[in-house]
Amino acid sequence: MTRRPVVWTALAALVLGVGLGAWYWMSTRPAPRPDFDAARAYGLVVEQTDFGPRIPGTAAHDSARVWLVERLGLWADRVVEQQIRIPDPRDTSRTFAGTNVIASWRPEAPRRVLLAAHWDSRPVADDDPDPDRRIEPVLGANDGASGVAVLLEVARLLHAQPLQRSVGVDVVLFDLEDLGTSDPSVPPDQRVPFAMGSELFVRDNPGYRPVYGVLLDMVGDRDLRLPKEGYSVQYAPEVVARVWAAARRAGATAFLDEVGPAIQDDHVPFLREGIPVIDVIQTPFPDTWHTTSDTPDRVSAESLGQVGRTLVELLWGPDDEA
């Protein structure tokens, strides 16, 4: 009879030890990452290009906008459309009209992460190798649709497996990015600017200060190479380091440990305001850039998968700050 308390004490200690061990294992093991579906992302590229060139002011552009809002509405906690009106510098009686599409998860959370891409496509293929085709529109499978496709798949994952950390996420799809004048012979006061959608977004949301942001542009080429964009390295090096570390963990070899040129893109308006947003963009630009050959057959699901897995690792991986 005198041994029973000893047995019960030992048993209680064993149960407590097992419980503490299980708690420690659960609290220290890596959080599960959702699987980024590269084939699904490629299908989203095709769905976008099936509308045709998404040039502001066209039926294809409007149909794509409706599709984007409906698709994001399935997954996000909130979707907002920001209307854009910008005078044409060549004729101030005319305006460029577009729409930024903004999807948010945990919109009440003060600490936020921005993921962005542009969804419009260029009206003229002014870099086409065939001079006779340079007045044709660009389908924009890589330049536009690739970044959007990756973010749409990430949006689906954010709905299917919400982040365990208390941070909000905003996916912003910028419009009016690719209307800009690239001909240096045009007088400066008559040039249409690039990145008009992001410029207006920053201007109209002065209180928006995400912890960091990542812009995707031309991330689907079959021979994908992603050096560290110049302005990003100069003005947001800590975000570059964070993203490239996530790429290493994800095994995304397209992210190169070298510095590329500085690119005027949708991240620049944020950097001007001291908001650390970096540009993940292929340089040198692929040979499909601003040509009629920017079509889905020149986009690789494997490339989309590398970028998508990097974002998954960034969001669901180690919780260092956000």
C-alpha positions, 0 to 999 in steps of 0.5 A, a space after each residue: 500500500 505504501 508504494 501506490 503514492 509513489 506510482 501515482 506521482 511517477 505517472 503524473 510526472 510522466 504525463 506532465 513530461 509528455 504534455 510539456 514535450 508535446 507543447 514544446 514540439 508544437 510551439 517550435 516546429 515550423 508552421 505548415 506552408 501551403 502548396 503553391 500550385 504553379 499549374 493553376 497560376 499558369 492557368 490564370 495567365 491564360 484566363 487573363 490573356 483570353 480577354 485580349 490585350 487589357 488596354 484601358 478604355 477597351 471592352 477587354 480591359 473592363 471585362 478583365 477588371 470585373 473578373 479580377 474583382 469577382 475572383 478576389 472577392 471569393 478569397 479576400 475579406 474586402 475588395 475595393 476599386 480605386 478609380 483613376 483619372 489622369 489628364 493626357 499631357 498631349 491633350 488635356 481635354 482627354 483623360 486616362 481612366 483606370 482602376 486599381 483593384 485592392 484586396 485585403 485580409 484582416 483589414 483591421 490589422 495595423 501592421 500590413 504587408 503589400 503585394 502588388 503587380 500591374 494588370 493592364 497591358 501596353 497598347 502598342 508593341 513598339 519594341 517588336 522586331 517587325 516594324 510593321 507590327 509595332 502599332 499592334 497591341 501587346 497581349 501582356 502574358 508576362 508583362 502584367 498577367 504573370 505577376 497578377 497570376 502569382 498574386 491570385 494564387 497567393 490570394 487563394 492560399 490566404 483564404 484557404 490557410 490564413 496566416 497565424 501571425 496578426 498581420 494584414 495583407 493587401 494585394 494591390 493590382 495597379 492599372 495604367 502602368 504600361 501606357 507610358 511614352 518610351 520614345 526619347 524624341 518626344 518632348 518631356 512635357 508631352 510624354 505619358 508617364 509610366 506607373 500612373 496607377 501606383 502614383 495615384 494610389 500613394 497620393 490618395 492613401 497618405 496614411 498607408 504605411 505597410 511594414 514592407 511591400 513586394 512588387 512583381 513584374 515580368 516573373 514568368 519568362 521561361 528563362 527567368 532571372 531575377 537580380 536585385 533591382 537597383 532602387 530596391 537595393 538602394 532604398 529598401 535593402 532589408 526587404 531585399 534581404 528578407 525576400 532573397 532569404 525566402 527564395 533560398 529557403 524555397 529553392 528558387 534559383 531564379 533569384 540571383 545574388 547580384 544587383 541589376 539596374 534601377 527600374 522605373 516601376 510601380 515601387 518608386 512612388 512608395 520609395 519616394 515616401 520612405 515606404 520600403 517596397 521592392 521590385 522583383 523584376 526580370 532584367 535584362 528584360 526578356 525579348 518578349 517585352 513590348 512585343 507581339 510575342 508576349 503570349 502565354 506560350 512564352 510563360 513558364 509554370 515553373 518560373 511562376 512556381 519559383 516566385 509563388 513558393 518564395 512568397 509562400 515562404 515569405 508569408 508563412 515562413 519564420 516570423 521575424 517581423 511580419 
